[in-house]
Structures are given as C-alpha cells and as structure tokens.
Amino acid sequence: MEHCYELSDAQWEQVQPVLLSGRPGTPGINTDNRLFINVVLWILWTGSPWRALPERFGKWNSVYRRFARWA
C-alpha cells in the first residue's frame, strides 16, 4: 500500500537518474535510495522528530546522519 508520502513508481523513475550513488563500497551511502527519499518525505509530511522514525525505515540516527551529509 502506497502512502501519500511515498514516491510512486512513475515519480521514482523521474528522480532516480539525478541521485548520486556515492562512492562504491561506502556503507550506507548507496543503499536503497528510494527508501531514503521516502524517509525524508515522511519526516516532512509528519513533522515528527528524527527519533520518532518508525523502525521499518532503519535506525533513526543512521538515517539522520545520511540526511545531514546529503543536505
């Protein structure tokens, strides 16, 4: 089930080519970019703090550090 904060397949096809994949072999950088974008959209949609990130998205601190590097 898609949620309003998740990218549809069509949206992902448009966004994916412009995302950098990071340096090869760097852990956490190029793993599931779509999930990462959905996490950022979830944070923006809900206004929740990073610590409230649902477990299905991964460890909140790891995701936040990736977001901080990306931003």
Residue pairs with C-beta under 8 A, 6 or more apart in sequence:
2 8
4 45
5 38
5 41
5 42
5 44
5 45
5 46
6 38
6 41
7 15
7 34
7 37
7 38
7 41
12 34
12 37
15 37
16 33
16 34
19 33
19 37
21 29
21 30
21 33
22 29
22 30
23 29
24 30
28 62
28 66
29 66
35 57
35 58
36 63
36 66
36 67
38 57
39 53
39 57
39 58
39 63
39 67
40 67
42 48
42 53
42 54
42 57
43 50
43 53
43 67
46 52
50 60
50 61
50 63
50 64
51 60
52 60
53 60
53 63
57 63
